[in-house]
Each structure stands twice: as C-alpha cells, then as structure tokens.
Amino acid sequence: TWILVRFGAPNPTLVEVGAASDFLAGQEPRIFSAEGTSFFVLNYDGELIAVTARSTHRHGCKVHWSAFENQFVDPCMGTHFSPQGAYRGKGPPGELERLPVEMRDGRMWVDLGYR
C-alpha cells in the first residue's frame, strides 16, 4: 500500500489586475479573464471587490453588469445581484462567488483559488 504525502501547501493562483487607484468608486465593474475564470473587479464605496462572472445556476452562462440597474444580471436565469454579488431576487436564489483580493505595493491581486 502506498501513501502519497504532500509537503507544503499548494500556492494560490494570484492574478494582478492593476493599481488600486485604477478602480474608482462609482465606475462600472471591469471584467477580466484568467486561468479559465471570468471575473469582475469594482470599487464599491471604497472597498475593492472581485466576483466571478459565472452564473449561479446555469453552466456556461455568464452574468453581465447592467449600468441602468446598477447590478449584475444573469441573462439565462433572470437573477439579479448587487454589486457585491448578493442575491436581489428575480430568479433562483444564490450569490455570486466573491474572490479574495490582496494589495501589494499599491497593486491589486485577485486570488482565483488553488489550481
């Protein structure tokens, strides 16, 4: 019988998205794609936030930002989400996945998880 032993923890997949000063409060979220993941980055009342663009209920469907409604909308299921990714109704409940962010020397990095 063999036992696989792993030494050390896996490294997170960090993606640099720009200077923190590039993301101003009130601007529309910017969409990025890296490591097979699409995600939005925005400044919401001074907090830098990253949320996945993946639909919470339909594989392959991506949410989009509605500037008119000031929220994310899932075009496949009709679900609405706040800028922070919280469920706002209309469609099946669920929340957009928030991705951890790190600041390093004034630059913003998004943690896409362990890959």
GURO-125969 format. One line per field, with one value per residue (C-alpha): residue number from 1; residue in three letters; chain; z, y, x. Coordinates in nm, 3 decimals. Each point is the difference from the previous one (the first is absolute). Example, Ala and Ser with C-alpha at 12.3 -4.5 7.8 and 13.67 -1.06 7.14 Angstrom:
// GURO-125969
n	[1|2]
res	[Ala|Ser]
chain	[A|A]
c3	[0.780|-0.066]
c2	[-0.450|0.344]
c1	[1.230|0.137]
***
This chain:
// GURO-125969
n	[1|2|3|4|5|6|7|8|9|10|11|12|13|14|15|16|17|18|19|20|21|22|23|24|25|26|27|28|29|30|31|32|33|34|35|36|37|38|39|40|41|42|43|44|45|46|47|48|49|50|51|52|53|54|55|56|57|58|59|60|61|62|63|64|65|66|67|68|69|70|71|72|73|74|75|76|77|78|79|80|81|82|83|84|85|86|87|88|89|90|91|92|93|94|95|96|97|98|99|100|101|102|103|104|105|106|107|108|109|110|111|112|113|114|115]
res	[Thr|Trp|Ile|Leu|Val|Arg|Phe|Gly|Ala|Pro|Asn|Pro|Thr|Leu|Val|Glu|Val|Gly|Ala|Ala|Ser|Asp|Phe|Leu|Ala|Gly|Gln|Glu|Pro|Arg|Ile|Phe|Ser|Ala|Glu|Gly|Thr|Ser|Phe|Phe|Val|Leu|Asn|Tyr|Asp|Gly|Glu|Leu|Ile|Ala|Val|Thr|Ala|Arg|Ser|Thr|His|Arg|His|Gly|Cys|Lys|Val|His|Trp|Ser|Ala|Phe|Glu|Asn|Gln|Phe|Val|Asp|Pro|Cys|Met|Gly|Thr|His|Phe|Ser|Pro|Gln|Gly|Ala|Tyr|Arg|Gly|Lys|Gly|Pro|Pro|Gly|Glu|Leu|Glu|Arg|Leu|Pro|Val|Glu|Met|Arg|Asp|Gly|Arg|Met|Trp|Val|Asp|Leu|Gly|Tyr|Arg]
chain	[A|A|A|A|A|A|A|A|A|A|A|A|A|A|A|A|A|A|A|A|A|A|A|A|A|A|A|A|A|A|A|A|A|A|A|A|A|A|A|A|A|A|A|A|A|A|A|A|A|A|A|A|A|A|A|A|A|A|A|A|A|A|A|A|A|A|A|A|A|A|A|A|A|A|A|A|A|A|A|A|A|A|A|A|A|A|A|A|A|A|A|A|A|A|A|A|A|A|A|A|A|A|A|A|A|A|A|A|A|A|A|A|A|A|A]
c3	[0.000|-0.099|0.175|-0.181|0.226|-0.114|0.153|0.016|-0.092|-0.358|-0.126|-0.079|-0.354|0.037|-0.293|-0.007|-0.125|0.034|0.238|0.275|-0.121|-0.337|0.161|0.099|0.205|-0.224|-0.312|-0.175|0.086|-0.230|-0.127|-0.007|-0.110|0.126|0.068|-0.163|0.241|-0.092|0.283|0.068|0.209|0.140|0.271|0.207|0.249|0.041|0.023|-0.287|-0.088|-0.242|-0.092|-0.254|-0.317|0.012|0.024|0.329|-0.169|-0.365|-0.108|-0.275|0.057|0.113|0.185|-0.135|0.157|-0.056|0.040|-0.026|0.296|0.182|0.051|-0.151|-0.205|-0.096|-0.356|0.007|0.325|0.046|0.345|0.130|0.226|0.192|-0.085|0.283|-0.157|0.244|-0.126|-0.074|-0.124|-0.336|-0.069|0.203|0.319|0.036|0.023|-0.233|0.131|0.160|-0.071|0.255|-0.088|0.119|-0.018|-0.060|-0.045|-0.122|-0.249|0.019|-0.032|-0.024|0.143|-0.242|0.241|-0.006|-0.351]
c2	[0.000|0.340|0.327|0.325|0.268|0.358|0.239|0.363|0.164|0.064|0.352|0.212|0.129|0.374|0.228|0.363|0.225|0.344|0.285|0.053|0.359|-0.131|-0.103|0.306|-0.010|0.030|-0.137|-0.298|-0.332|-0.118|-0.356|-0.213|-0.354|-0.216|-0.368|-0.086|0.226|0.320|0.248|0.360|0.250|0.315|0.261|0.004|0.289|-0.025|-0.380|-0.182|-0.306|-0.290|-0.230|-0.281|0.056|-0.358|-0.056|-0.154|-0.242|-0.060|-0.142|0.206|0.310|0.322|0.290|0.353|0.344|0.214|0.366|0.101|-0.222|0.033|-0.376|-0.328|-0.193|-0.367|0.003|-0.374|-0.019|0.365|0.020|0.339|0.056|0.300|0.147|-0.218|-0.313|-0.039|-0.140|0.272|-0.212|-0.079|-0.353|-0.285|0.110|-0.017|0.234|0.068|-0.139|0.267|-0.042|0.101|0.305|0.101|0.333|0.003|0.327|0.177|-0.277|-0.216|-0.377|-0.238|-0.351|-0.242|-0.289|-0.301|-0.128]
c1	[0.000|0.130|-0.079|0.056|0.141|-0.007|0.250|-0.103|-0.326|-0.107|0.052|-0.304|-0.037|0.041|-0.078|0.108|-0.280|0.158|0.066|-0.255|-0.030|-0.126|-0.328|-0.199|-0.319|-0.305|0.169|-0.151|0.162|0.277|0.000|0.314|0.072|0.286|0.060|-0.333|-0.192|-0.184|-0.048|-0.093|0.196|-0.155|0.036|-0.317|-0.001|0.378|0.016|0.170|-0.208|0.043|-0.292|-0.022|-0.197|-0.128|-0.373|-0.105|-0.241|0.082|0.335|0.161|-0.212|0.170|-0.155|0.039|-0.006|-0.308|0.100|-0.367|-0.096|0.336|0.018|0.116|-0.256|-0.001|-0.141|-0.073|-0.198|-0.103|0.157|0.117|0.302|0.131|0.342|0.138|-0.154|-0.293|-0.332|-0.257|-0.286|-0.156|0.109|0.145|0.178|0.374|0.296|0.288|0.326|0.217|0.369|0.263|0.207|0.346|0.177|0.374|0.188|-0.314|-0.083|-0.312|0.021|-0.296|0.027|-0.166|0.045|0.222|0.060]
***
